[in-house]
Amino acid sequence: MSVGKAVVVILLLAGAATGLLALVSRTPAEVRLAEPPSESRDPALGARFTPQQVARHGAYRGPAYLFLGLSISLQVAVLVMLARGPFARVVGLLDGVPGGFLVASALAGAAVVAAITLAGLPLSFVRGYSMEQAWGLSTQSSGAWATDQLRSLVIGMITGAVGAAVFFAVVRWQPGTWWLWGWGAFTLLSVLLAFVWPVVVAPLFNRFTPLEDRDLAGRIKALAVAADVSLGDVLVADASRRSTAENAYVAGFSQTKRMVLYDTLLRSGTERETLFVVAHELGHEAESHVLKNIALSSVGLFGGFGLLALLSGREEWWSWAGSSGPSDLRALPLLVLYATVVGLLTLPLQSAVSRSFERRADQIALSLTKDPEAAVSSFRRLALSNLADLAPPRAAVALLYSHPPTAERIRAALDRGT
C-alpha cells in the first residue's frame, strides 16, 4: 500500500468513526442540562438513584464506550496499514540520518505515535471537547483544549522515541537474550516514568499549590499518622481550569510521592467528604499500591517479552509486515500492534486488580474515618458531579472499570457501617 493511499484510507476511517460518534452522542438539551436536586446527595438514599438519573448518566457514558471501541479499532487499522507498506518507506527515508540507527529508531517511534494520535484527533475532539462542552462539564476554550492535545502529542512522541530506541538497541546488542534485557529495560523505564510523572509531566497540564486550609491540613496529617503513612506533599491542582469533574489521586514514590486534591473537590464537598476521599488515598499509600502496580507491570512485561521471543522465530509473522525480525526497524508497527492486542487481552485482569485495590482503599478509609455516612455522600456526590454510569453493563465493568461501580461501593460502606 502506498503512503498516499494509506493516508486517504485513514482519513476516511477517521471521518466515518467521528461522524458515527457525533451522531450517537447527540442528546436533547433538557437531558444534558438537567442538574440533579441538592437532596440527591443525601446519604440516606443509599445506593438508590432515580430512573431519570440512571438514564441521564447512561446517555452521557454510553458514547464513551463507543468512543473507546472506535479509538481502538482506528489504532489497529492505522498500525495494520503502516505495517503493510508505508512504514517501510518511512524507514527508507531514515537511512543515513545523523546519529545512526539509534536516532533513526527514535524518529520511527515518534512517527508511529504521531500517526496514531493524529488519526484519532477528530474522535478525541468530539468526545473530549464537544461533548464535555455540551454537557456543561468543560471549562476550557477550544484553544486551550488544542494546546493540551499538542502537549500530549509531544509527550507521547518523546515516550515513543525513547521506547523504540531502547527496544531496538537491546535487540541488536543482545540478539540471543534480548527479551530478558528488554524486560529489564522496560521495567526500569516504567519505574522512571512513575517516579518523574508527578514532577515533570503533571505540571505541564496543571498548577499545583500546597493546601492552604491549615485546619483541614491538620486533620489530614492526623489521618496519615493513624494510617501509619508518611504523607509527603498534599497539593491542590487547578482542575477547574479544565473541568467541573472532581477527583483526587496519589502519584509517585519516594521523593516524588504526593497526594493531589482537585480544587473542584475542595469547593464542592464538605470537610467530612473531603477527609473520606483523603483517607481513601491514604489507603492506597498504606497498601503500597503504586509500587505494587509497578511490580505487576513488570510481571506483565516479562510475559509479553517472553511471548514475543517465541514469535521471533516465525519468519512468516514478521514477513507479513515486510520485516525480517524484531531487530528490523520496519517491524515497529507490528510490535506496537502486538503490544496493543496483548494489552487488550489482559485488560480484564488489569481492571480486576485495580478494582481490588480500590475496594481495599475504601475499607481502610472507613476504618480511619469511622464515617460511613460521609463515604456514602462522597460516592453519591462524585457519581453525580462526574456523571458516572449508575447502571453499567457487566461486560463494561469487567473489561474497563478500574473502580467498583458506585452502587457497589455504597452498599459496601453501608454494610461496614452496620
C-alpha positions as CSV (number, residue, x, y, z in Angstrom):
1,M,0.0,0.0,0.0
2,S,1.3,3.4,-1.0
3,V,1.7,6.3,1.5
4,G,-0.9,8.3,-0.3
5,K,-3.5,5.5,-0.3
6,A,-2.9,4.8,3.3
7,V,-3.4,8.4,4.3
8,V,-6.7,8.5,2.3
9,V,-8.0,5.3,3.9
10,I,-7.1,6.5,7.4
11,L,-8.8,9.9,6.8
12,L,-11.9,8.1,5.6
13,L,-12.0,5.7,8.6
14,A,-11.3,8.6,11.0
15,G,-14.1,10.7,9.4
16,A,-16.6,7.8,9.5
17,A,-15.8,7.0,13.1
18,T,-16.1,10.6,14.1
19,G,-19.4,11.0,12.3
20,L,-20.8,7.9,14.0
21,L,-19.7,9.1,17.4
22,A,-21.1,12.6,16.9
23,L,-24.4,11.1,15.8
24,V,-24.7,8.7,18.7
25,S,-23.6,11.5,21.2
26,R,-26.5,13.7,20.4
27,T,-28.7,14.2,23.4
28,P,-31.6,16.7,24.0
29,A,-30.6,19.8,26.0
30,E,-33.3,19.1,28.6
31,V,-31.5,15.8,29.4
32,R,-27.9,17.2,29.2
33,L,-28.6,20.2,31.4
34,A,-31.0,18.6,33.9
35,E,-28.9,19.2,37.1
36,P,-29.9,16.8,40.0
37,P,-31.5,18.5,43.0
38,S,-29.3,19.0,46.1
39,E,-31.2,16.3,48.0
40,S,-29.8,13.8,45.5
41,R,-26.6,13.7,47.6
42,D,-28.4,12.7,50.7
43,P,-26.6,9.6,52.1
44,A,-30.0,8.4,53.4
45,L,-30.8,7.4,49.8
46,G,-28.0,4.8,49.9
47,A,-27.5,3.2,46.5
48,R,-30.9,4.4,45.1
49,F,-30.9,6.7,42.1
50,T,-34.0,7.8,40.2
51,P,-34.7,6.3,36.7
52,Q,-34.2,9.8,35.3
53,Q,-30.7,10.0,36.8
54,V,-29.8,6.5,35.6
55,A,-31.0,7.3,32.1
56,R,-29.2,10.7,32.0
57,H,-25.9,9.3,33.1
58,G,-26.3,6.4,30.7
59,A,-26.8,8.9,27.9
60,Y,-23.5,10.5,28.7
61,R,-21.5,7.4,29.4
62,G,-22.9,5.3,26.5
63,P,-20.9,7.2,23.8
64,A,-17.8,6.8,26.0
65,Y,-17.9,3.1,25.4
66,L,-18.4,3.6,21.7
67,F,-15.5,6.1,21.7
68,L,-13.2,3.6,23.3
69,G,-14.2,0.9,20.8
70,L,-13.8,3.2,17.8
71,S,-10.4,4.5,19.1
72,I,-9.0,1.0,19.5
73,S,-10.3,0.0,16.1
74,L,-8.8,3.0,14.4
75,Q,-5.5,2.5,16.1
76,V,-5.4,-1.1,14.9
77,A,-6.3,0.0,11.4
78,V,-3.5,2.6,11.4
79,L,-0.9,0.1,12.5
80,V,-2.0,-2.6,10.0
81,M,-1.9,-0.1,7.2
82,L,1.5,1.2,8.3
83,A,2.9,-2.4,8.5
84,R,1.6,-3.2,5.0
85,G,4.0,-0.9,3.2
86,P,4.0,2.8,4.1
87,F,6.3,2.4,7.1
88,A,8.9,0.6,5.1
89,R,9.1,3.8,3.0
90,V,9.4,5.9,6.2
91,V,12.3,3.7,7.3
92,G,14.0,4.1,4.0
93,L,13.8,7.9,4.4
94,L,15.5,7.5,7.8
95,D,18.5,5.6,6.4
96,G,21.6,7.7,6.8
97,V,20.2,10.2,9.3
98,P,22.9,11.8,11.6
99,G,23.2,9.7,14.7
100,G,22.8,6.4,13.1
101,F,20.4,3.6,13.9
102,L,19.6,4.8,17.4
103,V,18.4,8.2,16.2
104,A,16.5,6.5,13.3
105,S,14.8,4.2,15.8
106,A,13.8,7.2,18.0
107,L,12.4,9.1,15.0
108,A,10.5,6.0,13.8
109,G,8.9,5.6,17.3
110,A,7.9,9.2,17.3
111,A,6.4,8.9,13.8
112,V,4.2,5.9,14.8
113,V,2.9,7.7,17.9
114,A,2.2,10.8,15.8
115,A,0.3,8.8,13.2
116,I,-1.9,7.1,15.8
117,T,-2.6,10.3,17.7
118,L,-3.4,12.5,14.7
119,A,-5.7,9.8,13.2
120,G,-7.7,9.8,16.5
121,L,-7.7,13.5,17.0
122,P,-11.2,14.1,15.4
123,L,-12.7,11.4,17.7
124,S,-11.0,13.0,20.7
125,F,-12.4,16.4,19.8
126,V,-16.0,15.0,19.7
127,R,-15.6,13.1,23.0
128,G,-13.1,15.3,24.9
129,Y,-14.3,18.7,23.9
130,S,-17.6,18.9,22.1
131,M,-19.5,16.5,24.4
132,E,-17.9,18.0,27.5
133,Q,-19.0,21.4,26.5
134,A,-22.5,20.3,25.6
135,W,-22.9,18.6,29.0
136,G,-21.5,21.6,30.9
137,L,-18.5,19.7,32.2
138,S,-15.8,21.5,30.3
139,T,-14.5,24.9,31.3
140,Q,-11.9,25.1,28.5
141,S,-11.8,27.1,25.4
142,S,-11.2,25.3,22.1
143,G,-7.7,26.9,22.0
144,A,-6.8,25.6,25.5
145,W,-8.1,22.1,24.5
146,A,-5.9,22.2,21.4
147,T,-2.9,23.2,23.4
148,D,-3.4,20.3,25.7
149,Q,-3.6,18.0,22.8
150,L,-0.3,19.4,21.4
151,R,1.4,18.9,24.8
152,S,0.1,15.3,24.9
153,L,1.3,14.6,21.4
154,V,4.8,15.9,22.2
155,I,5.0,13.8,25.4
156,G,3.7,10.8,23.5
157,M,6.2,11.2,20.7
158,I,9.1,11.6,23.2
159,T,7.9,8.5,25.1
160,G,7.6,6.6,21.8
161,A,11.0,7.7,20.7
162,V,12.7,6.5,23.9
163,G,10.8,3.2,23.9
164,A,11.7,2.4,20.3
165,A,15.3,3.4,20.7
166,V,15.7,1.3,23.8
167,F,14.0,-1.7,22.3
168,F,16.0,-1.8,19.1
169,A,19.2,-1.0,20.9
170,V,18.7,-4.0,23.2
171,V,17.7,-6.4,20.4
172,R,20.8,-5.5,18.4
173,W,23.1,-5.5,21.4
174,Q,21.9,-8.9,22.8
175,P,20.5,-10.9,19.8
176,G,20.2,-14.1,21.9
177,T,18.8,-12.9,25.2
178,W,17.3,-9.6,24.0
179,W,13.9,-10.4,25.5
180,L,15.3,-10.7,29.1
181,W,17.3,-7.4,28.7
182,G,14.2,-5.8,27.1
183,W,12.1,-6.8,30.1
184,G,14.6,-5.4,32.5
185,A,15.0,-2.1,30.5
186,F,11.3,-1.5,30.1
187,T,10.7,-2.3,33.8
188,L,13.3,0.4,34.6
189,L,11.5,2.8,32.2
190,S,8.2,2.1,34.0
191,V,9.8,2.9,37.4
192,L,11.4,6.0,36.0
193,L,8.1,7.2,34.4
194,A,6.2,6.6,37.7
195,F,8.9,8.5,39.6
196,V,9.1,11.6,37.3
197,W,5.5,11.9,36.2
198,P,4.3,13.9,39.2
199,V,7.1,16.4,38.9
200,V,7.8,16.5,35.2
201,V,4.7,15.6,33.2
202,A,1.8,16.6,35.5
203,P,3.0,20.2,35.9
204,L,2.7,20.7,32.2
205,F,-1.0,20.4,32.5
206,N,-1.9,21.7,35.9
207,R,-0.6,24.2,38.5
208,F,-0.1,22.6,41.9
209,T,-0.1,24.5,45.2
210,P,0.1,23.5,48.8
211,L,-3.2,23.0,50.7
212,E,-3.8,26.4,52.3
213,D,-6.6,25.3,54.8
214,R,-4.5,24.7,57.9
215,D,-7.3,23.1,59.8
216,L,-8.0,20.7,57.0
217,A,-4.3,20.1,56.6
218,G,-4.0,19.2,60.3
219,R,-6.8,16.7,60.1
220,I,-5.2,15.2,57.0
221,K,-1.9,14.8,58.9
222,A,-3.8,13.2,61.8
223,L,-5.3,10.7,59.4
224,A,-1.9,9.9,57.9
225,V,-0.5,9.3,61.4
226,A,-3.4,6.9,62.1
227,A,-2.8,5.1,58.8
228,D,1.0,4.9,59.6
229,V,1.7,6.6,56.3
230,S,4.5,9.1,55.5
231,L,2.3,11.5,53.7
232,G,4.7,13.7,51.6
233,D,3.2,16.7,49.9
234,V,-0.6,17.4,49.9
235,L,-1.2,19.6,46.9
236,V,-4.2,21.2,45.2
237,A,-4.5,21.0,41.4
238,D,-6.3,23.8,39.5
239,A,-8.5,21.2,37.8
240,S,-11.3,23.8,37.5
241,R,-9.5,25.5,34.6
242,R,-10.4,22.5,32.5
243,S,-13.4,20.8,34.0
244,T,-16.1,20.6,36.7
245,A,-15.1,17.0,37.5
246,E,-13.9,16.2,41.0
247,N,-11.1,13.8,41.8
248,A,-8.1,13.1,44.0
249,Y,-5.1,10.8,43.5
250,V,-1.7,9.6,44.8
251,A,1.2,9.6,42.4
252,G,4.9,9.0,42.5
253,F,7.0,7.3,45.2
254,S,10.0,8.2,47.4
255,Q,10.9,11.8,46.9
256,T,8.2,12.5,44.3
257,K,5.3,11.0,46.3
258,R,2.4,13.3,46.6
259,M,-1.3,13.4,47.2
260,V,-3.3,15.7,44.9
261,L,-6.8,17.0,45.5
262,Y,-8.7,18.8,42.8
263,D,-9.8,22.3,43.6
264,T,-13.3,21.3,42.4
265,L,-13.4,18.6,45.1
266,L,-12.5,21.1,47.8
267,R,-15.0,23.7,46.6
268,S,-18.0,21.3,46.3
269,G,-17.6,18.8,49.1
270,T,-18.0,19.1,52.9
271,E,-15.0,18.6,55.1
272,R,-16.2,15.2,56.1
273,E,-16.4,14.1,52.5
274,T,-13.0,15.5,51.7
275,L,-11.5,13.7,54.6
276,F,-13.0,10.4,53.5
277,V,-11.6,10.9,50.0
278,V,-8.2,11.7,51.5
279,A,-8.4,8.6,53.7
280,H,-9.1,6.6,50.6
281,E,-5.9,7.9,49.1
282,L,-4.1,7.1,52.3
283,G,-5.4,3.6,52.0
284,H,-3.6,3.3,48.7
285,E,-0.4,4.5,50.4
286,A,-0.8,2.2,53.3
287,E,-1.1,-0.8,50.9
288,S,1.8,0.5,48.7
289,H,-0.5,0.3,45.6
290,V,1.8,2.4,43.5
291,L,4.7,0.1,44.0
292,K,2.5,-3.0,43.6
293,N,1.3,-1.7,40.3
294,I,4.8,-1.3,39.1
295,A,5.6,-4.8,40.2
296,L,2.6,-6.2,38.4
297,S,3.5,-4.2,35.3
298,S,6.9,-5.8,35.4
299,V,5.3,-9.3,35.6
300,G,3.2,-8.4,32.6
301,L,6.2,-7.1,30.7
302,F,8.1,-10.4,31.4
303,G,5.2,-12.4,29.9
304,G,4.9,-10.1,27.0
305,F,8.6,-10.2,26.1
306,G,8.7,-13.9,26.6
307,L,5.8,-14.5,24.2
308,L,7.4,-12.1,21.7
309,A,10.6,-14.1,21.9
310,L,8.7,-17.3,21.0
311,L,7.2,-15.5,18.0
312,S,10.6,-14.1,16.9
313,G,11.5,-17.4,15.2
314,R,8.3,-17.4,13.0
315,E,9.5,-15.7,9.8
316,E,6.0,-15.6,8.3
317,W,4.8,-13.5,11.2
318,W,7.4,-10.8,10.5
319,S,7.4,-11.0,6.7
320,W,3.7,-10.1,6.8
321,A,4.9,-6.6,7.9
322,G,7.7,-6.6,5.4
323,S,10.4,-7.1,8.1
324,S,12.9,-9.8,8.9
325,G,12.5,-9.9,12.6
326,P,12.4,-7.9,15.9
327,S,15.7,-6.2,15.0
328,D,14.3,-4.8,11.8
329,L,13.0,-1.2,12.2
330,R,10.2,-2.0,9.7
331,A,8.7,-4.3,12.3
332,L,7.8,-1.3,14.6
333,P,4.1,-1.0,13.7
334,L,3.7,-4.8,14.1
335,L,5.4,-4.6,17.5
336,V,3.1,-1.8,18.6
337,L,0.1,-3.8,17.3
338,Y,1.3,-6.8,19.3
339,A,1.5,-4.7,22.5
340,T,-2.0,-3.3,21.8
341,V,-3.5,-6.7,21.4
342,V,-1.7,-8.1,24.5
343,G,-2.9,-5.1,26.4
344,L,-6.5,-5.7,25.4
345,L,-6.4,-9.4,26.2
346,T,-5.0,-8.7,29.7
347,L,-7.3,-5.7,30.3
348,P,-9.9,-7.7,32.3
349,L,-7.2,-8.9,34.7
350,Q,-5.7,-5.4,35.0
351,S,-9.1,-3.9,35.7
352,A,-9.9,-6.7,38.3
353,V,-6.7,-6.0,40.2
354,S,-7.4,-2.3,40.1
355,R,-10.9,-2.8,41.5
356,S,-9.5,-4.9,44.3
357,F,-7.1,-2.2,45.2
358,E,-9.9,0.4,45.2
359,R,-12.1,-1.8,47.5
360,R,-9.2,-2.2,49.9
361,A,-8.6,1.6,49.9
362,D,-12.3,2.1,50.7
363,Q,-12.1,-0.3,53.6
364,I,-9.1,1.5,55.0
365,A,-10.8,4.8,54.6
366,L,-13.8,3.6,56.5
367,S,-11.6,2.3,59.3
368,L,-9.8,5.6,59.5
369,T,-12.8,7.9,59.4
370,K,-15.4,5.7,61.0
371,D,-17.8,7.7,59.0
372,P,-19.9,5.6,56.6
373,E,-22.3,8.4,56.1
374,A,-19.6,10.6,54.7
375,A,-18.5,7.7,52.5
376,V,-21.9,7.3,51.0
377,S,-22.4,11.0,50.5
378,S,-19.0,11.2,48.8
379,F,-19.8,8.4,46.5
380,R,-23.1,9.9,45.6
381,R,-21.7,13.4,45.1
382,L,-18.8,12.2,42.9
383,A,-21.1,10.0,40.8
384,L,-23.5,12.8,40.2
385,S,-20.9,15.5,39.5
386,N,-18.8,13.3,37.3
387,L,-21.8,11.7,35.6
388,A,-20.7,8.2,36.4
389,D,-22.6,5.3,34.8
390,L,-25.1,4.4,37.5
391,A,-26.1,1.1,36.0
392,P,-23.1,0.0,33.9
393,P,-23.2,-3.2,31.8
394,R,-21.5,-6.1,33.4
395,A,-19.2,-6.5,30.5
396,A,-18.1,-2.9,30.7
397,V,-17.3,-3.3,34.4
398,A,-15.3,-6.5,33.8
399,L,-13.3,-5.0,31.0
400,L,-12.9,-1.3,31.8
401,Y,-13.7,-0.4,35.3
402,S,-10.7,0.5,37.5
403,H,-13.1,1.2,40.3
404,P,-16.1,-0.8,41.5
405,P,-19.4,0.7,40.3
406,T,-20.9,3.4,42.6
407,A,-23.8,1.3,43.9
408,E,-21.4,-1.5,44.9
409,R,-19.1,1.0,46.8
410,I,-22.1,2.5,48.6
411,R,-23.5,-0.9,49.6
412,A,-20.1,-2.0,50.9
413,A,-19.8,1.2,53.0
414,L,-23.3,0.7,54.4
415,D,-22.5,-3.0,55.2
416,R,-19.4,-2.0,57.1
417,G,-21.3,0.8,58.9
418,T,-23.9,-1.6,60.4
